[in-house]
Amino acid sequence: MLKIATGLESLPYLEDETANVLIDGFGSFYLHRLSLFKHSAHVLDIEKVIQSYLAGLNLADGTSLLTNFTFVDSRTVPWVQVSDALTGLLGKMFMFAANHDVNEIGEALSGLNDRQRTTLDTLRNLIERAIDECQAFVHYVISLEDQQRGSLILGF
């Protein structure tokens, strides 16, 4: 790849980019789900940056505008609160997985008490049911290695 790069006039994604910025926004993640599940109703927590990003796009399926999403105040919509809690829990779990090696994860799992094990089993069951319903519900934005460590925790 380096040999190929020596013959290029420029290096896209490496040159003429904002310094120290890896990801300049998360709008594309929202857009991916909205377009993949275009027949679903998406209820999103109010996020001004995402609202502006989506408003600046001409979202359409053929000639039909995509209007399959709304923004709500999460404090007034319990299901959005549940979603926030689950997302936070999964984020913490994958952060733990990313920061510990396989042996440490195994030790942590073997040290769970009955209540913790039951809670992890419940989370695992919810995720498995979602995947059984639709494989496209799975969407990782982490490395393959971190996915594999997370799978150790979840058992699949």
N, C-alpha and C positions, 0 to 999 in steps of 0.2 A: 504494500500500500504506500509506503514511503517512497519507493522508486517511482510509482505512478504519480505521486504528488509533486515530485521534482519537475515533471514536465508540464504541470498545470500553470496557467497564468495567475490564478488566484485560488484560494482555499475557502470555499463557501463554508459558512458556520464557524470558521476560525478567524477570518479577517473581517474587518468592518462591522464588528459586533460591539455592543455595549460591554465595557470591561466589567468583569466580576459578576455577570448576570448569566445564570445557567438557564433559568426558565423565567420568561417575562410576564407570565400570567397563567391562569388556570382555565381560562375560557374554553380552550380546545377540549379539555376533559368534559366540561358540561356539554359542549356541542356534540361530542362523540356520542354520549348517552342519549341526548335528545333526538339525534338523527337515527341512531341504531334502533331505538324503541319509539319510532315515530307515531305508533298507534296507541301509545300509553300516555296517561296524564301525569306530568311531572310537577310536583309541588316542591319548590325550592325556597330555602331560607333567603331573606332579603340580603343581597350583597350588591352594593351599588356598582362595583367594578364589573361584575358578571352581567348585571342588567345592561350597563352601557355597552359592553362587548357584544352581547346578543342583539341589542337594539341596532347596532351598526351593521349587522349582517342582513342579507336578504334571504332569510330561511324559507325555503320552499321545497315541496315535493312535486316536481313537475310544475304545474301552474298553480297549485294550491299552497298557500302560505302555511308554514308550520306554526301553529298556535297551541301546541300541546304542553305548554308550561306556564306556570304562574309563580309569582314570588309572594311569600307570606311572611309575617312576623312569627318566628319560631316560638316566641313566648306565648302565642295564642293558639298554636296548632300542636296538640300533643304528639301526633305521629312524627312531626318534624323533630320534636324534642327527643323522641325515642331513636330516631335515625341519627341525631347528633351524638347521643350516648353510645350507640353501637359503633358508629364511626370512630369515636374517640377511643373506645375499648380496643377495637381492631388496630387502630394506630399505635396504641401503647404496646399491644402484643407484638406487632411487627417491628417496632422500635427495640423491644427487648430482644427479639430474635436477631436483629441486625447487629446488636452490640454484644452478643454472647456466642461462643462457639458451641458446636454440637454437644460436647460433653457437659458444658454448663447448662444447656437447655435440658438435657437428660436428667441432670441432678435436680434442677428446679422442678421438673415434672414429677420425679419420684418423691419429692418432698411435699407435694400438695396434700392438704388434709381432705377429708371426705366432702366438706362443703365446697372447697375450691375445685375438686375433681368433678363434682356434680355440675357446678357452674360451667366449667370448661366443656363438659359433655353436652350441656344445653346449647352452648354457643356452637359447638361442632355440629350438633343436630340441625340447628337453624341454617347454618351455612350449607350443609349437605342437602337439605330440603330445597333451598334456593337453587343450588346447582342442578339438582334433579329436575327442577321446574324449567330451567333455561340455562344452558352453559354460558350464554353471553352475559349473564349477570356477573361473571368473574371478570374483573378488570384490574390488573396489577400495574402499578407505576413504580415498581421497585425492581431491583436486580434479580436475576434468576437464583443467585445464591441466597438472597434474603427470602425469596419465595420458598425455597427448599427448607430453610430453617423454620419459617412460619409453618410449613407443612408438618414439620416434626412436632410442633406444639399442637396443631389441630389433628394430627393423626391421619392425614390423607394427602 
